[in-house]
Amino acid sequence: MPCAKPRVGLDLVEIAPTANPPVCKIVALGKFRYDISKHTKDKKPASSKLKEIKFRVNIDEHDYVTKIRHGEEFLDRGNKVRVQLQFRGREMAHQEFGMQLVEKVRDDLSSMSQVEMEPKITGRNITMTLAPLPASRRKRKFTVPPEAPDQSEKSSSPIPA
C-alpha cells in the first residue's frame, strides 16, 4: 500500500472547541481566515443609503401622497431620505410656501423618521434630511389601500333584481 504524503503548508485548526470531542480540520490557515472574514462580511447589514424625493411648490395632492408613500417605503427599508424642494422662476418670491410644504412633509413622515438635518434654503432649493426611526417605532400612515373584491360579477345587469 502506498503511504500517505504529508501535507505541506497546512495547519490543524480547531473549528468547534466547545463540542465533545472538539472538532479540528486540516486546512491552510490563511485561506481559513479569509473564508471567515467573508462569512462575517456577508452577515453584516448593508449600510443605509440616502434616497431623495424631489418636490415642487405647486404639487398636486395626489402626487404629494404618492411621493410620501415612496418616502415611507425608503424609511421602512432603513434608508435615509433627503427631501428637496426646488423653486423655479418667480416661485422664489414666496419661499414661505416652500417652507410650509417641507414642514408638512416632516409632519407626515414623523411617525417613520426623525429630522437629521433641519430644512435649509440653499440657492433655489430647500433641503432636509430624515433618518429612519428604529423598526419597532415606525408606523406607516400612507399605505396603499387594499383592493376591494370585484363586485362586477355579482351584479352584471344595470337593473336591480
Phi and psi in degrees as a GROMACS rama.xvg file:
@    title "Ramachandran Plot"
@    xaxis  label "Phi"
@    yaxis  label "Psi"
@TYPE xy
-73.2069  144.438  PRO-2
-86.9733  151.999  CYS-3
-73.5098  136.785  ALA-4
-77.276  143.544  LYS-5
-70.5256  142.03  PRO-6
-87.2512  116.785  ARG-7
-90.4241  137.152  VAL-8
83.0419  6.87766  GLY-9
-105.16  154.929  LEU-10
-125.307  156.327  ASP-11
-91.1131  113.758  LEU-12
-114.996  131.269  VAL-13
-80.15  118.07  GLU-14
-89.9025  -49.8759  ILE-15
-128.164  90.381  ALA-16
-70.3083  -22.0412  PRO-17
-86.0981  -11.7293  THR-18
-70.67  159.5  ALA-19
-120.633  107.394  ASN-20
-75.8161  159.91  PRO-21
-59.387  145.891  PRO-22
-99.0847  130.047  VAL-23
-126.113  159.877  CYS-24
-141.436  146.876  LYS-25
-98.9639  108.876  ILE-26
-144.283  167.892  VAL-27
-77.1773  123.859  ALA-28
-63.0192  -38.8804  LEU-29
-61.9277  -45.324  GLY-30
-65.2158  -37.9281  LYS-31
-63.5018  -44.9796  PHE-32
-64.1956  -38.9007  ARG-33
-62.0562  -44.888  TYR-34
-62.4158  -39.5143  ASP-35
-65.8686  -42.1807  ILE-36
-65.5426  -37.906  SER-37
-63.9623  -40.0197  LYS-38
-64.8894  -44.2478  HIS-39
-70.5816  -31.0239  THR-40
-66.9125  -37.3403  LYS-41
-66.2974  -32.1781  ASP-42
-74.3229  -26.7688  LYS-43
-65.1209  132.845  LYS-44
-66.8261  149.145  PRO-45
-65.4212  141.129  ALA-46
-67.1596  150.334  SER-47
-69.8899  138.733  SER-48
-96.2565  164.709  LYS-49
-104.749  115.411  LEU-50
-102.007  156.539  LYS-51
-127.907  139.436  GLU-52
-122.354  125.746  ILE-53
-106.023  135.467  LYS-54
-122.237  161.209  PHE-55
-123.019  159.83  ARG-56
-62.7639  -42.4127  VAL-57
-94.3269  48.8276  ASN-58
-79.8909  141.355  ILE-59
-76.344  155.751  ASP-60
-60.4162  -43.3793  GLU-61
-64.6287  -42.6184  HIS-62
-63.8415  -38.8734  ASP-63
-61.046  -47.5307  TYR-64
-63.4405  -38.6262  VAL-65
-61.8697  -44.392  THR-66
-67.4286  -36.2064  LYS-67
-65.6249  -38.8649  ILE-68
-61.0281  -42.2539  ARG-69
-61.5479  -41.3902  HIS-70
-61.7527  -42.7706  GLY-71
-61.3031  -40.8564  GLU-72
-62.3067  -45.1576  GLU-73
-60.8675  -45.7808  PHE-74
-66.9266  -35.8445  LEU-75
-63.9423  -31.968  ASP-76
-81.837  -1.86459  ARG-77
91.3295  12.5221  GLY-78
-90.7559  151.723  ASN-79
-80.3142  155.543  LYS-80
-126.621  127.416  VAL-81
-100.148  121.949  ARG-82
-97.4049  122.033  VAL-83
-124.971  128.437  GLN-84
-114.428  127.157  LEU-85
-107.229  136.969  GLN-86
-101.45  146.563  PHE-87
-129.495  140.238  ARG-88
52.4126  -123.18  GLY-89
-76.9434  -4.56498  ARG-90
-62.2081  -23.9806  GLU-91
-63.0671  -22.8395  MET-92
-68.2046  -21.9023  ALA-93
-125.922  67.6325  HIS-94
-68.0377  -20.2195  GLN-95
-64.1022  -30.6344  GLU-96
-66.0943  -38.8016  PHE-97
-64.8582  -42.8987  GLY-98
-64.3525  -37.2918  MET-99
-62.5351  -41.2678  GLN-100
-65.9496  -42.077  LEU-101
-65.4286  -38.6287  VAL-102
-63.7059  -38.1654  GLU-103
-64.0441  -42.0114  LYS-104
-61.0159  -44.4946  VAL-105
-60.6844  -43.2414  ARG-106
-66.8372  -40.866  ASP-107
-68.8434  -30.3981  ASP-108
-98.2532  10.795  LEU-109
-66.4642  -24.8401  SER-110
-79.1959  -10.9145  SER-111
-112.754  -19.1471  MET-112
-147.231  170.522  SER-113
-126.244  152.689  GLN-114
-76.9398  122.792  VAL-115
-92.4444  -39.4099  GLU-116
-131.97  122.17  MET-117
-61.4817  156.726  GLU-118
-58.3436  130.961  PRO-119
-135.866  133.04  LYS-120
-87.9193  122.332  ILE-121
-130.782  106.841  THR-122
65.5331  -119.822  GLY-123
-100.204  17.452  ARG-124
-127.647  152.656  ASN-125
-117.322  126.817  ILE-126
-122.848  140.185  THR-127
-143.792  142.263  MET-128
-115.856  133.74  THR-129
-116.47  136.958  LEU-130
-109.61  143.023  ALA-131
-69.3708  146.734  PRO-132
-74.1709  164.887  LEU-133
-57.7555  147.97  PRO-134
-54.418  -33.0292  ALA-135
-72.2081  -21.0281  SER-136
-101.467  -4.02317  ARG-137
-76.3885  137.356  ARG-138
-143.096  118.773  LYS-139
-80.4643  138.118  ARG-140
-104.098  -34.1416  LYS-141
-109.277  52.3733  PHE-142
-77.2693  156.864  THR-143
-71.7476  128.149  VAL-144
-66.1631  140.692  PRO-145
-67.0159  145.802  PRO-146
-72.8953  137.31  GLU-147
-76.465  151.651  ALA-148
-60.7426  146.679  PRO-149
-68.4529  121.009  ASP-150
-94.8065  -3.35459  GLN-151
-68.5146  -26.914  SER-152
-71.2693  -34.5791  GLU-153
-72.0067  -42.6738  LYS-154
-118.694  80.6889  SER-155
-81.674  -25.1916  SER-156
-94.7461  144.536  SER-157
-72.4936  -16.3625  PRO-158
-92.7898  124.632  ILE-159
-67.9715  149.158  PRO-160
